[in-house]
Amino acid sequence: MASIINVIEKGWSFAQVKEGVEGEYADIEKTPTSVHAELIKSGMIPDPYKGMNEYDVQWVGESDWQFKVSFSTTKEELDLPSHDLVLDGLDTFCRVELNGVFFFFTTNMFLSHRVPIPKKLLKNAGEANELKFFFESAWLRGKKEEAENGGPMGLWNGDSSRLYVRKAQYGYGWDWGLVLMTVGVWKPVFIEHYMSRISDVRVDADVAENLSVSVEVTVAVEGEAAGAVVVALKDPAGAVVKSGEAKNGKIAWTFKTGELDLWYPVHYGEQPIYSVEVTLLGTKVSTPLATRITKTGFRRARVVQEPLDGQPGTSFLFEINNVRVFCGGANWIPADAMLTNITNDRYRAWLDLMVEGNQNMVRVWAGGIYEADVFYEHCDKIGLLVWQDFMFGCGQYPAHDKFIASIKLEAEQVVTRLRDHPSVVIFAGNNEDYQVAESLKLELDYSDENPENFRKTNFPARYIYEKTLPDAVNTLSSIFYHRGSPYGGKDTTDRTVGDLHQWNVWHGTQEPWTKWDQLSGRFVSEFGMEGFANIRTVDWFLDGNKKERFPQSRTVMSHNKADGSERRLALYLIENFRFSFEMESFIYATQVMQSDTLASAYRLWRREWRGRGKEYTAGALVWQINDDWPTTSWAIVDYFLRPKPAYFTIKRELATYTVGLARKEVTTYRDKTTAAFLEIDQEMQIWGTNSTLEDKEAVLEVRAIGLDGNVINETRKNVTLAANSSTEFFKGPVPGQVIRKLISEEPKVIVVGVRLLTPEGEVLARYSDWPMPYKYICYDEDYKPLKITVDGEKVTLEANAPVKGVVLDAAGEDAKWSDQCLDIMPGDVQVVTAVGLKGREVQVRYIGDGTA
């Protein structure tokens, strides 16, 4: 008889527990859910995402709660010999009782548990069994664990007690997220009745350098009366490629080059997903006792760290099926502070946005969760590479025996669950924990590689990152393991080895964003700039409070958790822009600043992908793609999936073909003795990029145009974009710019527009370079350069003079714009589509429009 699975999602209720006494129970429509979500539904607490309500619901996380549910079993289920209670996820410290008998206690939100139920503990068929889940306050329990196991340890963000609790760390508050200590049944609960079950299927695929494939499938079985184990490999269409009986739990096949279709990242090939179908037969009949299907794809994935031509250190690049890939993407935080609110469709929408934005890698950040299955399944489907962190973020974690035992099990479960996803190409041990250790000057001797020494130091967590986690990854998978992010070189700020978090724009030394080229690394896995969310999102969290509708209001600032955000936003704005404190204008200014900052980073770093052996920068992952609540943050798409202008400028910089220009002032003194006699000139450099694997012939057009629209200089020349690299095109003076002999002399305002065209005149890429800072540009009062024509959902933009930072909108509901934050040059008409515009009048903002 096949196994029977009874998912228990209906009939639940919950109650607050005070001093061991249960309060009045309230019904739950279905699980998974959280206490906060249920209290909001019932109107018992205000929405913490609105106004200042976050601070009014903190009592929830400091309370104890109980969930309960009744279920019955059938005679058919009871006749089977084995009965397991499966708890996929309980948040976090939870005592489980079945029919009044203590059953189990969990202390780790990230663990799933399968617990055998003694048959005598189950009621007769048709009678009600009762499951109770007593959730202890994770906040208070964490304080207790901290006191008993070494006391407060160093960290960035949140309360120090979080380090002792295996719970999503961002719930304690982060510099982009509110404090929301969730509690509840956050993943499914079910009972499996069976005779025999397939407990594990491991698919080990080795893709050789010649792209031939060896596949070994290992099957583990539990229970009674198990017979033959039949394994079938099916192609994406469902046709059987190979099949056979596993002997001693194993079966292996080999395939010549081309016999299996390989999985590639988006834009580099297809994403075929194969199925490994395992069937467990009984000993007496051929009726299957159990079936398990594992989806996977076959690819050769390597992290290449090798010497570089002409620069110190080593590369840090991803190679898939022998193709070296520049990874342009983003960091991912949980998409909601209440995890059970995220639907599968919402997950897919987020990831689709990334691919639509020409991104090819997502980093699952260490302070959140190991994401839902649908997240990785969709990444497999759409070709989005996954950098997967283990859940240790910005802290000095303990490493006592009980903690290590829990983490070992956690790591084994995570690796086992994710190893068959072709999208997952790296596991990293933590986020910035080595940086914390360096900043606190802990006992961190990188030359000591003996794990037995680590727990004797005041940085004991090194044992986790260099022993516990790599043991799990290397034993259970073939995926590359990286000790942390950032990690490599002489320390975590080494720009020549490993990956780098570049926060000297915004944080740190707060450099101008024009210096990104001097702040590069081999792989920049974090960098960012804040920008306000869409005005509709801001109005939503203001919840009708018009008195608070200004940039420095208490409510607006409460929805920005970054320390010093007022100073830092003001710093970058005042250095570069004229701006107004009127709400819409201020939002616009921060968004254009964010988009310029981030696009500049991608543009300058992608230039450093200069060909084989010269992959000086091999990736850039912006912090961050998303938000977990409606807020101002570094996200390029806000909580309601509304892209900020930066999303679109990044999309353009990650297109198949791009063109870039950098302008710098060059000062030459008459001799070494003078400071008065000098010449100041402007020099520009132009380059292009090509992410395809073939050279591309193109025409480079360069036009220098004055602010009045007059063309000062125009040139065209044939160029070749080298395959899978950047190509340098030009270095020389800005056309038409005067050489100044006095610092007081104003340079001409010359905008340089560059385009790459096909021989037939089709635009492959465009970019316009403006003199900086923008605040120095003086516009005439009659500066009205833009003409907008609307035809249904098509918006045509043309200009009689250069226009910078064109952001389009319409009153009412947001439309889905195909592009934003555009620079429009005379003679270069651009067309934008706006799904949902529905004939509404288009509103426009641009720099110099008179609103600042």
RABELRA-V473857 format. One record per pair of residues at least 4 apart in sequence whose ideal C-beta (glycine too) atoms are under 6 Angstrom apart, sorted by the first residue. I is the first residue (numbers start at 1). J is the second residue. D is the distance in whole Angstrom. If there is no record, write none. Layout:
i | j | d
I | J | D
I | J | D
//
This chain:
i | j | d
2 | 289 | 6
3 | 192 | 6
3 | 194 | 3
3 | 197 | 6
3 | 290 | 6
4 | 77 | 5
4 | 193 | 5
5 | 190 | 6
5 | 192 | 5
6 | 190 | 6
6 | 191 | 5
7 | 190 | 4
8 | 69 | 6
8 | 71 | 5
8 | 189 | 5
9 | 30 | 5
9 | 31 | 5
10 | 30 | 6
11 | 69 | 5
11 | 70 | 6
12 | 28 | 4
12 | 31 | 5
12 | 69 | 4
13 | 25 | 4
13 | 27 | 5
13 | 28 | 6
13 | 68 | 6
14 | 28 | 6
14 | 67 | 5
15 | 22 | 5
15 | 23 | 5
15 | 25 | 4
15 | 66 | 5
16 | 23 | 5
16 | 63 | 6
16 | 65 | 6
17 | 22 | 6
17 | 64 | 4
17 | 66 | 5
22 | 66 | 6
26 | 42 | 6
28 | 33 | 6
28 | 38 | 6
31 | 185 | 5
32 | 185 | 6
32 | 186 | 5
32 | 187 | 5
32 | 340 | 5
33 | 37 | 5
33 | 38 | 6
33 | 184 | 6
33 | 340 | 5
34 | 182 | 5
34 | 184 | 4
34 | 338 | 5
34 | 340 | 5
35 | 60 | 6
35 | 65 | 5
35 | 183 | 5
35 | 184 | 5
36 | 60 | 6
36 | 338 | 6
37 | 338 | 5
39 | 44 | 4
39 | 45 | 4
40 | 47 | 6
45 | 57 | 5
46 | 53 | 4
47 | 53 | 6
48 | 53 | 5
48 | 54 | 5
48 | 57 | 5
49 | 629 | 5
49 | 630 | 6
50 | 541 | 5
50 | 543 | 4
51 | 543 | 5
51 | 555 | 6
52 | 558 | 6
54 | 178 | 5
61 | 139 | 5
61 | 181 | 3
62 | 137 | 5
62 | 139 | 5
63 | 137 | 6
64 | 136 | 6
64 | 137 | 6
65 | 135 | 5
65 | 183 | 6
66 | 134 | 5
67 | 133 | 4
67 | 185 | 6
68 | 132 | 5
69 | 131 | 5
70 | 128 | 4
70 | 130 | 5
71 | 129 | 6
72 | 126 | 6
72 | 128 | 6
73 | 77 | 5
73 | 78 | 5
73 | 122 | 6
73 | 125 | 6
74 | 125 | 6
75 | 125 | 4
77 | 193 | 4
78 | 125 | 6
80 | 193 | 4
80 | 194 | 6
80 | 195 | 6
81 | 195 | 6
81 | 224 | 6
82 | 194 | 5
82 | 223 | 6
83 | 117 | 4
83 | 193 | 5
84 | 114 | 5
84 | 116 | 6
84 | 192 | 5
85 | 115 | 5
85 | 117 | 5
85 | 191 | 6
86 | 114 | 5
86 | 190 | 5
87 | 113 | 5
87 | 189 | 6
88 | 112 | 5
88 | 187 | 4
88 | 188 | 5
89 | 186 | 5
89 | 187 | 3
90 | 94 | 4
90 | 106 | 5
91 | 109 | 5
91 | 182 | 6
91 | 183 | 6
91 | 184 | 6
91 | 186 | 5
92 | 109 | 4
92 | 138 | 5
92 | 167 | 4
93 | 107 | 6
93 | 136 | 4
93 | 138 | 6
93 | 141 | 5
94 | 106 | 5
94 | 133 | 5
94 | 135 | 5
95 | 105 | 5
95 | 134 | 4
96 | 103 | 5
96 | 104 | 4
96 | 133 | 6
97 | 102 | 6
97 | 103 | 6
97 | 132 | 4
98 | 103 | 5
98 | 121 | 6
98 | 131 | 6
99 | 129 | 6
99 | 130 | 6
104 | 115 | 5
108 | 166 | 4
108 | 406 | 5
109 | 167 | 5
110 | 166 | 6
110 | 410 | 5
111 | 410 | 6
117 | 121 | 6
123 | 127 | 4
123 | 129 | 5
135 | 183 | 5
136 | 141 | 5
138 | 142 | 6
138 | 165 | 6
138 | 167 | 5
138 | 181 | 6
139 | 181 | 5
142 | 161 | 4
142 | 164 | 6
142 | 165 | 4
143 | 161 | 5
145 | 149 | 6
145 | 164 | 4
146 | 161 | 4
146 | 164 | 5
149 | 398 | 6
149 | 400 | 5
150 | 398 | 6
152 | 160 | 4
153 | 163 | 6
153 | 396 | 4
154 | 396 | 4
154 | 436 | 6
154 | 440 | 5
155 | 160 | 6
155 | 394 | 6
155 | 395 | 4
156 | 394 | 4
157 | 174 | 5
157 | 175 | 6
157 | 394 | 5
158 | 162 | 5
158 | 172 | 3
158 | 173 | 5
159 | 172 | 5
162 | 169 | 5
162 | 172 | 4
163 | 395 | 5
163 | 397 | 5
166 | 406 | 6
168 | 368 | 6
168 | 369 | 5
169 | 367 | 4
169 | 393 | 5
170 | 174 | 5
170 | 177 | 5
170 | 367 | 5
170 | 368 | 6
171 | 180 | 6
171 | 181 | 5
171 | 182 | 6
173 | 179 | 4
175 | 561 | 5
175 | 562 | 5
176 | 561 | 6
176 | 633 | 4
177 | 628 | 5
178 | 629 | 6
180 | 337 | 4
186 | 339 | 6
186 | 340 | 6
194 | 223 | 6
195 | 223 | 6
195 | 224 | 5
195 | 225 | 6
195 | 289 | 6
196 | 223 | 3
196 | 226 | 4
196 | 280 | 6
196 | 289 | 5
197 | 222 | 5
197 | 223 | 6
197 | 290 | 5
198 | 221 | 6
198 | 278 | 6
198 | 280 | 6
198 | 290 | 5
198 | 292 | 4
199 | 220 | 5
199 | 222 | 5
200 | 220 | 4
201 | 219 | 6
201 | 278 | 5
201 | 292 | 6
201 | 294 | 5
202 | 218 | 4
203 | 217 | 6
203 | 276 | 5
203 | 294 | 6
203 | 296 | 5
203 | 420 | 5
204 | 216 | 5
205 | 215 | 5
205 | 298 | 5
206 | 214 | 5
207 | 213 | 5
207 | 298 | 6
207 | 300 | 4
208 | 212 | 5
210 | 257 | 5
211 | 257 | 5
212 | 256 | 6
212 | 257 | 5
213 | 255 | 4
213 | 260 | 5
213 | 298 | 5
214 | 254 | 5
215 | 253 | 5
216 | 252 | 4
217 | 231 | 5
217 | 251 | 5
217 | 276 | 6
218 | 249 | 6
218 | 250 | 5
219 | 229 | 5
219 | 246 | 5
219 | 249 | 5
219 | 278 | 6
221 | 226 | 5
225 | 282 | 6
225 | 283 | 5
226 | 280 | 6
227 | 281 | 4
227 | 282 | 5
227 | 283 | 4
228 | 245 | 5
228 | 281 | 5
229 | 246 | 4
229 | 280 | 6
230 | 245 | 6
230 | 279 | 5
231 | 246 | 5
231 | 251 | 5
231 | 278 | 5
232 | 240 | 5
232 | 243 | 4
232 | 277 | 5
233 | 241 | 5
233 | 242 | 5
233 | 276 | 6
234 | 238 | 5
234 | 240 | 6
234 | 275 | 4
235 | 239 | 5
235 | 241 | 5
236 | 272 | 5
236 | 273 | 6
242 | 253 | 5
244 | 251 | 5
246 | 250 | 6
246 | 251 | 4
255 | 259 | 4
255 | 260 | 5
260 | 298 | 5
261 | 272 | 4
262 | 298 | 6
262 | 299 | 6
262 | 321 | 5
263 | 271 | 6
263 | 297 | 3
263 | 299 | 4
263 | 422 | 4
264 | 268 | 4
264 | 269 | 3
265 | 320 | 6
265 | 325 | 6
265 | 360 | 5
265 | 383 | 5
265 | 385 | 5
266 | 355 | 5
266 | 360 | 5
266 | 383 | 3
268 | 323 | 6
271 | 383 | 5
273 | 295 | 5
273 | 297 | 5
273 | 380 | 6
274 | 296 | 6
275 | 293 | 6
275 | 295 | 6
276 | 294 | 4
277 | 293 | 5
278 | 292 | 5
279 | 288 | 5
279 | 291 | 5
280 | 289 | 5
280 | 290 | 4
281 | 286 | 6
282 | 289 | 5
294 | 420 | 5
296 | 420 | 4
297 | 422 | 3
299 | 320 | 6
299 | 321 | 6
299 | 422 | 5
300 | 321 | 5
301 | 320 | 6
301 | 425 | 5
302 | 319 | 5
303 | 480 | 5
304 | 315 | 6
304 | 317 | 5
304 | 319 | 5
305 | 314 | 5
305 | 315 | 6
305 | 316 | 6
306 | 314 | 6
306 | 315 | 6
307 | 314 | 6
308 | 315 | 6
309 | 613 | 4
309 | 614 | 5
311 | 616 | 6
312 | 496 | 5
313 | 496 | 3
313 | 497 | 5
314 | 497 | 6
315 | 615 | 5
316 | 498 | 6
316 | 499 | 6
316 | 522 | 4
316 | 523 | 4
316 | 618 | 6
317 | 324 | 6
317 | 615 | 5
317 | 618 | 4
318 | 325 | 5
318 | 327 | 6
319 | 324 | 5
320 | 325 | 6
326 | 609 | 5
327 | 361 | 4
327 | 619 | 3
328 | 359 | 6
328 | 620 | 6
328 | 654 | 4
329 | 359 | 4
329 | 360 | 6
329 | 361 | 3
329 | 362 | 6
329 | 621 | 5
330 | 359 | 6
330 | 621 | 6
330 | 622 | 5
330 | 625 | 4
331 | 363 | 5
331 | 365 | 5
331 | 621 | 6
331 | 623 | 5
331 | 624 | 4
332 | 362 | 5
332 | 364 | 5
332 | 625 | 6
333 | 365 | 5
333 | 368 | 5
333 | 624 | 6
333 | 628 | 6
334 | 368 | 4
334 | 369 | 6
334 | 628 | 5
335 | 342 | 5
335 | 350 | 6
335 | 626 | 5
336 | 341 | 5
336 | 342 | 5
336 | 628 | 6
337 | 628 | 5
337 | 629 | 5
342 | 346 | 5
344 | 374 | 5
347 | 374 | 5
347 | 375 | 5
348 | 352 | 6
348 | 378 | 5
349 | 641 | 6
351 | 378 | 5
354 | 359 | 4
355 | 382 | 5
357 | 647 | 6
357 | 651 | 4
358 | 651 | 5
358 | 654 | 4
358 | 655 | 6
360 | 385 | 6
361 | 385 | 4
362 | 384 | 6
362 | 386 | 6
363 | 387 | 4
363 | 621 | 5
364 | 371 | 6
364 | 388 | 5
364 | 389 | 6
365 | 389 | 6
365 | 431 | 6
366 | 389 | 4
366 | 391 | 6
366 | 392 | 6
366 | 393 | 4
366 | 430 | 5
366 | 431 | 4
367 | 393 | 3
370 | 414 | 5
371 | 375 | 4
373 | 377 | 6
374 | 378 | 6
376 | 421 | 5
379 | 384 | 4
379 | 386 | 5
379 | 423 | 4
380 | 421 | 5
380 | 422 | 6
380 | 423 | 5
385 | 423 | 6
385 | 425 | 5
386 | 423 | 5
386 | 424 | 5
387 | 426 | 5
388 | 424 | 6
388 | 427 | 5
389 | 428 | 5
389 | 431 | 6
390 | 429 | 6
390 | 469 | 6
392 | 397 | 6
392 | 430 | 4
392 | 433 | 6
393 | 431 | 4
394 | 432 | 5
396 | 436 | 6
397 | 461 | 4
398 | 403 | 5
399 | 404 | 6
399 | 455 | 5
399 | 460 | 4
399 | 461 | 6
399 | 463 | 5
399 | 464 | 6
407 | 464 | 6
407 | 468 | 6
408 | 468 | 5
411 | 469 | 5
411 | 472 | 4
412 | 472 | 5
415 | 419 | 6
415 | 472 | 5
415 | 473 | 6
415 | 476 | 4
415 | 477 | 5
416 | 476 | 6
418 | 424 | 5
419 | 477 | 4
426 | 480 | 5
426 | 482 | 6
427 | 473 | 5
427 | 479 | 6
427 | 481 | 5
428 | 482 | 4
428 | 485 | 5
429 | 465 | 4
429 | 469 | 5
429 | 483 | 5
429 | 484 | 5
430 | 465 | 6
430 | 484 | 5
431 | 485 | 6
433 | 484 | 6
434 | 484 | 5
434 | 487 | 6
434 | 492 | 5
435 | 492 | 5
437 | 442 | 4
437 | 444 | 5
437 | 459 | 5
438 | 491 | 6
442 | 458 | 5
442 | 459 | 4
443 | 457 | 4
443 | 458 | 5
443 | 459 | 6
444 | 459 | 5
448 | 453 | 6
451 | 463 | 5
451 | 466 | 6
451 | 467 | 4
454 | 462 | 4
454 | 463 | 4
455 | 460 | 5
455 | 463 | 5
462 | 466 | 6
463 | 467 | 5
464 | 468 | 5
465 | 469 | 6
465 | 483 | 5
465 | 484 | 6
470 | 474 | 6
470 | 481 | 5
471 | 475 | 6
472 | 476 | 6
473 | 477 | 6
473 | 481 | 4
483 | 487 | 5
485 | 499 | 6
485 | 525 | 5
486 | 492 | 5
486 | 499 | 5
486 | 500 | 5
486 | 501 | 5
487 | 498 | 5
488 | 497 | 4
488 | 498 | 2
489 | 494 | 3
489 | 496 | 6
489 | 497 | 3
489 | 498 | 6
490 | 494 | 5
495 | 500 | 6
495 | 521 | 4
499 | 523 | 4
499 | 525 | 4
500 | 521 | 3
500 | 524 | 5
501 | 526 | 4
502 | 519 | 5
502 | 524 | 5
502 | 527 | 4
503 | 507 | 4
503 | 508 | 5
504 | 508 | 4
504 | 509 | 5
504 | 511 | 5
504 | 519 | 6
505 | 511 | 5
505 | 513 | 5
506 | 529 | 6
506 | 568 | 6
511 | 515 | 5
513 | 597 | 4
513 | 600 | 5
515 | 519 | 6
516 | 600 | 6
516 | 601 | 5
516 | 604 | 5
517 | 604 | 4
520 | 605 | 5
520 | 608 | 6
520 | 617 | 5
523 | 618 | 5
523 | 619 | 4
524 | 620 | 5
525 | 621 | 5
526 | 623 | 5
527 | 601 | 6
528 | 622 | 6
528 | 623 | 4
528 | 634 | 4
529 | 594 | 5
529 | 597 | 4
529 | 598 | 6
530 | 634 | 5
531 | 590 | 5
531 | 591 | 5
531 | 594 | 3
531 | 644 | 5
532 | 587 | 4
532 | 590 | 5
532 | 632 | 5
533 | 537 | 4
533 | 538 | 6
533 | 638 | 4
534 | 638 | 6
534 | 642 | 4
535 | 584 | 6
535 | 587 | 6
536 | 814 | 6
537 | 630 | 5
537 | 638 | 5
537 | 640 | 6
540 | 630 | 6
541 | 559 | 6
541 | 630 | 4
542 | 548 | 6
542 | 549 | 6
542 | 555 | 6
548 | 553 | 4
548 | 555 | 4
549 | 583 | 6
550 | 583 | 6
551 | 581 | 6
551 | 586 | 4
559 | 631 | 5
559 | 632 | 6
560 | 565 | 5
560 | 632 | 4
564 | 568 | 5
565 | 569 | 6
570 | 574 | 6
572 | 593 | 6
573 | 577 | 5
573 | 579 | 5
573 | 589 | 6
576 | 773 | 4
576 | 774 | 6
577 | 589 | 5
577 | 774 | 6
577 | 775 | 6
578 | 775 | 5
578 | 852 | 4
579 | 589 | 4
579 | 852 | 5
580 | 585 | 4
580 | 852 | 5
581 | 586 | 6
585 | 851 | 5
588 | 845 | 5
591 | 644 | 5
591 | 645 | 5
592 | 805 | 4
594 | 646 | 5
595 | 599 | 6
595 | 645 | 4
595 | 646 | 4
595 | 649 | 4
595 | 821 | 5
598 | 622 | 6
598 | 646 | 5
598 | 650 | 6
599 | 649 | 4
599 | 653 | 5
601 | 605 | 6
602 | 606 | 6
602 | 620 | 6
602 | 650 | 6
602 | 653 | 4
603 | 653 | 5
603 | 660 | 5
605 | 617 | 4
605 | 620 | 5
606 | 689 | 5
607 | 687 | 5
607 | 726 | 5
608 | 616 | 4
608 | 617 | 4
609 | 615 | 6
609 | 725 | 6
609 | 726 | 6
610 | 614 | 4
610 | 725 | 6
610 | 726 | 6
611 | 725 | 4
623 | 634 | 5
624 | 634 | 5
624 | 635 | 5
625 | 637 | 6
626 | 635 | 6
626 | 637 | 6
627 | 631 | 6
627 | 633 | 6
627 | 635 | 5
627 | 638 | 6
627 | 639 | 4
629 | 639 | 6
630 | 639 | 5
636 | 644 | 5
636 | 646 | 4
636 | 647 | 5
637 | 643 | 5
637 | 647 | 6
638 | 642 | 5
642 | 814 | 6
643 | 647 | 4
645 | 807 | 6
645 | 820 | 5
645 | 821 | 4
648 | 819 | 5
648 | 820 | 4
648 | 821 | 6
649 | 821 | 5
653 | 658 | 6
656 | 691 | 5
657 | 690 | 6
657 | 756 | 6
657 | 764 | 4
657 | 765 | 5
658 | 689 | 5
658 | 765 | 5
659 | 688 | 5
659 | 754 | 5
659 | 756 | 5
659 | 765 | 4
659 | 767 | 5
660 | 687 | 5
660 | 767 | 6
661 | 684 | 6
661 | 686 | 5
661 | 754 | 5
661 | 767 | 6
661 | 769 | 4
662 | 685 | 5
663 | 682 | 6
663 | 684 | 5
663 | 769 | 5
664 | 683 | 6
665 | 680 | 6
665 | 682 | 6
666 | 681 | 5
666 | 683 | 5
667 | 678 | 6
667 | 680 | 5
668 | 679 | 5
669 | 674 | 6
669 | 678 | 5
670 | 674 | 5
670 | 677 | 4
679 | 739 | 5
679 | 741 | 6
680 | 740 | 4
681 | 733 | 6
681 | 739 | 5
682 | 734 | 4
682 | 737 | 5
683 | 733 | 6
684 | 734 | 5
685 | 731 | 5
686 | 729 | 5
686 | 730 | 4
686 | 754 | 6
687 | 726 | 5
687 | 728 | 5
687 | 729 | 6
688 | 721 | 5
688 | 727 | 5
688 | 756 | 6
689 | 726 | 5
690 | 696 | 5
690 | 721 | 4
693 | 723 | 5
693 | 724 | 6
694 | 723 | 5
695 | 720 | 5
695 | 722 | 6
695 | 723 | 5
696 | 721 | 4
697 | 720 | 6
698 | 719 | 6
698 | 721 | 6
698 | 756 | 5
698 | 764 | 6
699 | 716 | 6
699 | 718 | 6
699 | 757 | 4
700 | 717 | 5
700 | 719 | 5
700 | 729 | 6
701 | 716 | 5
701 | 755 | 5
702 | 715 | 5
702 | 754 | 5
703 | 711 | 6
703 | 714 | 5
703 | 753 | 5
704 | 712 | 4
704 | 713 | 4
704 | 735 | 4
704 | 736 | 5
704 | 750 | 5
704 | 752 | 5
705 | 711 | 5
705 | 751 | 5
705 | 802 | 6
706 | 710 | 5
706 | 712 | 6
707 | 749 | 5
709 | 800 | 5
709 | 801 | 4
709 | 826 | 5
712 | 735 | 6
712 | 736 | 4
713 | 735 | 3
713 | 736 | 5
719 | 729 | 6
721 | 727 | 5
722 | 727 | 5
734 | 750 | 6
736 | 750 | 6
737 | 748 | 6
737 | 750 | 6
740 | 745 | 4
749 | 771 | 6
749 | 777 | 6
751 | 768 | 6
751 | 770 | 5
751 | 802 | 4
752 | 769 | 5
753 | 768 | 4
753 | 825 | 4
754 | 767 | 5
755 | 763 | 6
755 | 766 | 5
756 | 764 | 4
756 | 765 | 4
757 | 761 | 6
758 | 762 | 4
768 | 823 | 4
768 | 825 | 6
770 | 804 | 6
774 | 847 | 6
779 | 783 | 4
779 | 848 | 4
783 | 848 | 6
785 | 799 | 5
785 | 800 | 5
785 | 801 | 4
785 | 803 | 5
786 | 799 | 5
786 | 803 | 5
787 | 798 | 5
788 | 842 | 6
789 | 796 | 4
790 | 795 | 5
790 | 842 | 6
793 | 833 | 5
793 | 834 | 5
793 | 835 | 6
793 | 837 | 5
794 | 833 | 6
795 | 832 | 5
795 | 834 | 6
795 | 842 | 6
796 | 831 | 5
797 | 824 | 5
797 | 830 | 5
798 | 829 | 5
799 | 803 | 5
799 | 824 | 4
799 | 826 | 6
800 | 826 | 6
802 | 825 | 6
803 | 824 | 4
803 | 846 | 5
804 | 823 | 5
804 | 847 | 5
805 | 821 | 6
805 | 846 | 5
805 | 847 | 5
806 | 822 | 4
806 | 824 | 6
806 | 846 | 5
807 | 820 | 6
807 | 821 | 6
807 | 845 | 5
808 | 842 | 6
808 | 844 | 6
809 | 843 | 5
810 | 815 | 6
810 | 837 | 6
810 | 840 | 4
810 | 842 | 6
815 | 834 | 4
815 | 836 | 4
815 | 837 | 5
816 | 835 | 4
816 | 836 | 6
817 | 834 | 5
818 | 832 | 5
818 | 833 | 4
819 | 832 | 5
845 | 849 | 6
//
